[in-house]
Every structure is written in C-alpha cells, then in structure tokens.
Amino acid sequence: MCFFVVFMGWKTYLIMYFGTNGNSSMSEVVEKVEKLGFRSVLGPADFIYEWNGDEPDKEKIFELGNKLLEELKGSNVTFNLDTHD
C-alpha cells in the first residue's frame, strides 16, 4: 500500500476589481502583477502568489501588498489579498 503526502504550501490569492477611470488597461495591470511573481488563474481568485513552502509572516505579506499598491497606483484597481496554506 502506498501513501502520498501532498503539501500544498502557502499561497496568497489576489482578487482584483477594475474601475472605469484608471490610467492602465487590463493587460497592463496583468503585466505589472505578473512581474511581481503572481500567476493568473481561472476560478474564484484572479492570481496566485506561491511562497514556495515558506510560511510568510505578516511583514512579508504586507511587503507584497505594498509592492502591489505601488505598481497599481493610478490604475483605479481595488484588490483583496487572502493568504493561507
């Protein structure tokens, strides 16, 4: 009998909401987000950031959020981050 243990790892899920008054197109926003290490997915979240087995602390999550804020400044995008394993 074989047993497999699958460790999913820590992930930050990003959901974005686009307004109509932004200075960036959706494709420009996607490019900026992917540049930060997120990958686009289909499903309840728009993007996932994988922490590669490391459990992030609050400071790391805030740092990632601050990078998103800086990249998305002026784009009229609102976002939500959800981090768990």
Sequence and secondary structure as in RCSB ss.txt:
>XXXX:A:sequence
MCFFVVFMGWKTYLIMYFGTNGNSSMSEVVEKVEKLGFRSVLGPADFIYEWNGDEPDKEKIFELGNKLLEELKGS
NVTFNLDTHD
>XXXX:A:secstr
          EEEEEEEE SS SS HHHHHHHHHHTT EE SSS SEEEE TT    HHHHHHHHHHHHHHHTTS
 EEEEEEEE 
